[in-house]
Amino acid sequence: MTLTAKDYLLWVAVPYVALGMCIVGLIWRYRYDTFGWTTRSSQIYENRLLRLGSPLFHYGIVFVFLGHVIGLVIPESWTEAVGISESMYHAASFSLGAIAGVATVVGLLILIYRRRTVGPVFSATTRNDKIMYILLGLTLALGLGATLYGNLTGHPHNYREDIAPWFRSIFYFQPKPELMVNAPVGYLTRPYVVYRSRDNLNPGESKPRRGWEPVGR
């Protein structure tokens, strides 16, 4: 497989730049913004919706995070070595992940509703809070949507064969961008799938249904 400069940029350079920015940013903030490492509590303004939305969101996102850690960090061979087959793993990860994902999204929606409808809470909401809600909501919606769509249609993507090994290779300092060439960005530029009807084995004997006209052989 021939790799291009774009492949190295996306799957080698960008991950290391992101990790570097994370480490440098954490060090800088610890040194120059120590007291900023906290959240602005709004419990004093409203408590009823917070008691419902906060546990759903926080417990849900903890389990979502743990699920990603297990799926990305623990190799497939390790789970098989302890007697967990791939089908068992995917069944458990889908069921538990779906529950955790739905709980996280529902909790987030409740918290957003609370911030928008409770006057004092909305007044205390900063621009950074709004940006965070948008980015976090999009990330959760896209991840949960992709998981549910793949499993409900019977074609889930086995990320343990490409994304997980690539993820681990970044931390081994032996990046393998070839694993990510076709997943997931390549999916967006895939060729169309041509379907042919089996109703007429001999084209021309009867008029095909609309949308099922014969294609060139």
C-alpha positions in Angstrom: 0.0 0.0 0.0 1.4 3.4 -1.0 0.9 6.1 1.6 0.6 9.7 0.6 1.7 12.9 2.4 -1.9 13.4 3.5 -2.0 10.0 5.2 1.1 10.9 7.2 -0.3 14.3 8.0 -3.7 12.9 9.3 -2.5 9.8 11.1 1.0 10.6 12.3 1.6 14.4 12.5 -1.8 15.5 13.7 -2.0 13.0 16.6 1.4 13.9 17.9 0.7 17.6 17.6 -2.5 17.1 19.5 -0.7 15.2 22.3 2.0 17.8 22.4 -0.5 20.6 22.7 -2.4 18.7 25.5 0.8 18.1 27.5 2.1 21.7 27.1 -1.3 23.2 27.8 -1.7 21.2 31.0 1.7 22.3 32.2 1.1 25.9 31.3 -2.3 25.9 33.0 -0.9 24.3 36.1 1.8 26.9 36.4 -0.2 30.0 35.5 -3.8 29.2 36.1 -3.8 26.8 39.1 -7.0 28.2 40.6 -8.8 27.9 37.2 -8.8 24.1 37.4 -12.3 24.0 38.6 -15.9 24.3 37.4 -18.3 27.1 38.2 -21.0 25.5 40.3 -24.6 26.5 39.5 -26.3 24.3 42.1 -27.3 27.4 44.1 -29.5 28.6 41.3 -31.4 25.4 40.5 -31.3 21.9 41.9 -34.2 19.9 40.7 -33.1 19.4 37.1 -29.4 19.2 38.2 -30.2 16.2 40.4 -31.5 14.4 37.4 -29.3 15.5 34.6 -25.9 15.6 36.3 -25.8 11.9 37.4 -27.0 10.7 34.1 -24.4 12.7 32.2 -21.4 12.1 34.5 -22.0 8.4 35.2 -22.8 7.8 31.6 -19.7 9.5 30.3 -17.5 7.6 32.8 -18.7 4.3 31.4 -18.4 5.6 27.8 -14.8 6.5 28.5 -14.0 3.2 30.2 -15.6 1.4 27.2 -13.3 3.3 24.8 -10.3 2.5 27.0 -11.0 -1.2 27.0 -11.8 -1.3 23.3 -8.7 0.8 22.2 -6.1 -0.2 24.7 -6.7 -3.9 25.3 -5.8 -6.0 22.2 -8.3 -8.5 20.8 -5.9 -11.3 21.5 -6.0 -10.6 25.2 -9.8 -10.8 25.5 -9.8 -14.0 23.5 -7.0 -15.5 25.8 -9.3 -15.1 28.8 -12.2 -16.8 27.0 -14.1 -13.8 25.7 -14.9 -14.4 22.0 -15.3 -11.6 19.6 -19.1 -12.0 19.3 -19.4 -12.0 23.1 -17.3 -8.8 23.3 -19.3 -7.0 20.6 -22.6 -8.0 22.2 -21.5 -6.7 25.6 -19.9 -3.6 24.3 -22.9 -2.7 22.2 -25.5 -3.3 24.9 -23.6 -1.6 27.7 -22.2 1.1 25.4 -25.7 1.9 24.1 -27.1 2.3 27.6 -24.2 4.5 28.7 -24.3 6.6 25.5 -28.1 7.2 25.8 -27.7 8.1 29.5 -25.0 10.6 28.6 -26.9 12.2 25.8 -30.2 12.4 27.8 -28.2 13.9 30.8 -26.6 16.4 28.5 -29.9 17.5 27.0 -31.3 18.0 30.5 -28.4 20.1 31.5 -28.6 22.2 28.3 -32.3 22.6 28.8 -31.6 23.7 32.4 -29.0 26.3 31.3 -31.3 27.7 28.7 -34.6 27.9 30.7 -33.4 28.8 34.2 -32.6 32.5 34.1 -29.8 32.7 36.7 -28.0 29.7 35.2 -28.3 31.1 31.7 -26.9 34.4 32.9 -23.9 32.6 34.4 -23.2 30.7 31.2 -20.1 31.8 29.4 -19.2 31.6 25.7 -16.8 28.8 26.5 -19.6 26.9 28.1 -21.7 27.2 24.9 -18.8 26.1 22.7 -18.2 23.1 25.0 -21.8 22.0 24.8 -21.9 22.2 21.0 -18.6 20.3 20.5 -19.5 17.7 23.2 -23.0 17.2 21.9 -21.8 16.7 18.3 -19.1 14.2 19.4 -21.6 12.2 21.5 -24.3 12.3 18.8 -21.9 11.2 16.0 -20.3 8.4 18.1 -23.6 7.0 19.3 -25.3 7.3 15.9 -22.4 5.5 14.2 -22.5 2.7 16.8 -26.3 2.2 16.6 -26.4 2.4 12.8 -23.7 -0.1 12.3 -25.1 -2.6 14.7 -28.8 -2.2 13.8 -28.0 -2.6 10.1 -25.9 -5.7 10.8 -22.7 -4.1 9.5 -20.8 -2.9 12.5 -17.2 -1.6 12.0 -14.7 -3.8 13.8 -12.5 -0.9 15.1 -10.3 -3.4 17.0 -8.7 -4.5 13.7 -7.6 -1.0 12.5 -8.4 1.9 14.8 -7.3 0.3 18.1 -3.9 -1.0 16.7 -3.3 2.4 15.1 -4.1 4.1 18.4 -1.7 2.0 20.4 1.0 2.4 17.8 1.0 6.2 18.4 2.0 5.6 22.0 4.6 3.0 21.0 6.2 5.7 18.8 5.8 3.3 15.9 2.8 4.8 14.1 1.0 2.7 11.5 -0.9 5.1 9.3 -1.7 2.3 6.8 -4.3 1.0 9.2 -6.3 4.2 8.9 -6.1 4.9 5.2 -9.6 3.4 4.5 -11.1 3.8 8.0 -13.0 6.0 8.5 -12.1 8.9 6.1 -11.9 6.6 3.0 -15.5 5.6 3.6 -16.6 9.1 2.5 -15.1 8.7 -0.9 -16.0 5.1 -1.6 -17.5 4.2 -5.0 -21.3 3.7 -5.4 -22.6 0.2 -4.9 -24.6 -1.0 -7.9 -27.5 -3.3 -7.2 -29.1 -5.5 -9.9 -32.5 -7.0 -9.8 -32.8 -10.8 -10.0 -36.5 -10.7 -11.2 -35.5 -10.7 -14.9 -32.7 -13.1 -15.8 -33.1 -12.1 -19.4 -33.2 -8.3 -19.8 -35.6 -7.2 -22.5 -38.4 -9.8 -21.9 -40.4 -7.4 -19.8 -40.1 -3.8 -18.7 -38.1 -3.6 -15.5 -39.4 -1.8 -12.5 -38.6 1.9 -12.2 -35.2 2.4 -10.7 -34.0 -1.1 -11.7 -33.1 -0.5 -15.4 -30.3 -2.8 -16.6 -26.8 -1.5 -16.4 -24.0 -2.2 -18.9 -22.4 -5.6 -18.7 
